[in-house]
């Protein structure tokens, strides 16, 4: 009862998947966000495939990301925080294929993360990547844009945001 509305679970979910089910049963799915750090592992001539990593994206698990997300939703995850480890820190935009693939695979909100370098990337995450929400860090940390500028840009693209 510390006042948190939601918690994000990543490595702990991989180490003990039942923890997600137990937490969702106790607190409700709306409180459980499973964070997934995914890296593309398919060769160019193969169907797209991503593997999940733990410990901040450092440790491979051998677990296929789309199957993992479906499993976590079936265990009660109410949202997925999806980070492309291939794009994180690159400022070249989200992995839109990853976002679309996950978004169509499950019926819970997807928060896209990893790769934002300009304001159009935020809108692309929603409009092209089919994410329900987007996350950016470095563009704000380094003062390239303000949160207000980001929200106004997304609103101008027809994306519903709170401007107050």
C-alpha positions, 0 to 999 in steps of 0.5 A: 500500500505504498501508493503505486498504481502499477508495477513493472516486472521483467527479470523477476517474471522470467525467473518465476513466471507464476509471480505475474499470475499471483500478482495479477490475482492479488492486485488486478491485471490493471496493476501489472506491467510486464517489461519485455526487452526484445532483440531481433534474432532472425536472419534476413532470409528468415521469418521475423523472430525476437528473443527476450533478454533480462538484466537490463538487456544483457542476458539472453534467455532463449525465450521467443518474445511473441510467445512470452508476451502471450504467456504473460498476458494469459497469466494476467499482465495488463500491459506490456512495456516493449523495448527493442534492444536493437533500437534502444539508444540509437535515436533511429525510431522504434522497431515498428515491426516488433511493435505491430507484431506484439500489438496484434498478438495480444489484447492489452495495451502496448507501450513502445520503447527504444529508439526515439530520436525525434518527435515524429518517432513518437507519432510513428510508434502509435500510428505505424507501430500500433502501440497504445503508448510510447516511451522516450528518455534521451530526447528529454534527458538531454534537452532536445525536446520538452514533454510539452513539445512531444505532446503537442506534436502527437496531438497535431498528428491526431493522437489523443494526449493530455495537454494539461 
